[in-house]
Amino acid sequence: ETGVTQTPRHLVMGMTNKKSLKCEQHLGHNAMYWYKQSAKKPLELMFVYNFKEQTENNSVPSRFSPECPNSSHLFLHLHTLQPEDSALYLCASSQVSRGTGYTFGSGTRLTVV
Amino acid sequence: AQTVTQSQPEMSVQEAETVTLSCTYDTSENNYYLFWYKQPPSRQMILVIRQEAYKQQNATENRFSVNFQKAAKSFSLKISDSQLGDTAMYFCAFISNFGNEKLTFGTGTRLTIIP
């Protein structure tokens, strides 16, 4: 399998639930990213992991908790979310300093009820 | 901080025609990369074309080409002989600060190809 794989593709969760989004890249890249894409809003960069170290946290609420156990896997742990957190969550990876851009997964469509 | 502006929220064009999507950006950097990404209804962001700022020659990929004007900080995408499969959101994006690179996106242009 190649590219960036995200699971699940769709997720519906209640505000008191705990769930996790998973991202896996098979490209040998050394950086991974979480983006949030809401309707009628620009893409929002949430977290950056560079060589497994978190280098960016763009004022994301603590109800979102990232985890990067190795350079191929990235998780986004979710708990006590709000309805406004409903969005498409995109994972991406890149090879830093190559200027080749990011490779994206297909996203997880999250609905908080 | 870098910013990317796409001033056309929506566009539509007849199949087989040519369409140009506009993008401007703001940066104080001299070395950077610019990209156009396509996001069809399947949701996956797909890289369409990439331009290195230090190259004067405009990038081309089959029916896709760019008009890169570095002094004007303009980076437009031209799609020739448009096809129904080109219907998608198109995002212009920018990277600099290599080593801790963050891809900055514009707000996107929704392109519809009309049969």
Chai-1 contact restraints between the chains, C-beta under 6 A:
chainA,res_idxA,chainB,res_idxB,connection_type,confidence,min_distance_angstrom,max_distance_angstrom,comment,restraint_id
A,P42,B,T107,contact,1.0,0.0,6.0,A-B,restraint_1
A,L43,B,F105,contact,1.0,0.0,6.0,A-B,restraint_2
A,T55,B,N100,contact,1.0,0.0,6.0,A-B,restraint_3
A,S97,B,F98,contact,1.0,0.0,6.0,A-B,restraint_4
A,S97,B,G99,contact,1.0,0.0,6.0,A-B,restraint_5
A,G99,B,Y33,contact,1.0,0.0,6.0,A-B,restraint_6
A,G101,B,F35,contact,1.0,0.0,6.0,A-B,restraint_7
A,G101,B,L47,contact,1.0,0.0,6.0,A-B,restraint_8
A,G101,B,R50,contact,1.0,0.0,6.0,A-B,restraint_9
A,Y102,B,L103,contact,1.0,0.0,6.0,A-B,restraint_10
A,F104,B,Q44,contact,1.0,0.0,6.0,A-B,restraint_11
A,F104,B,M45,contact,1.0,0.0,6.0,A-B,restraint_12
A,S106,B,R43,contact,1.0,0.0,6.0,A-B,restraint_13
A,S106,B,Q44,contact,1.0,0.0,6.0,A-B,restraint_14
A,G107,B,R43,contact,1.0,0.0,6.0,A-B,restraint_15
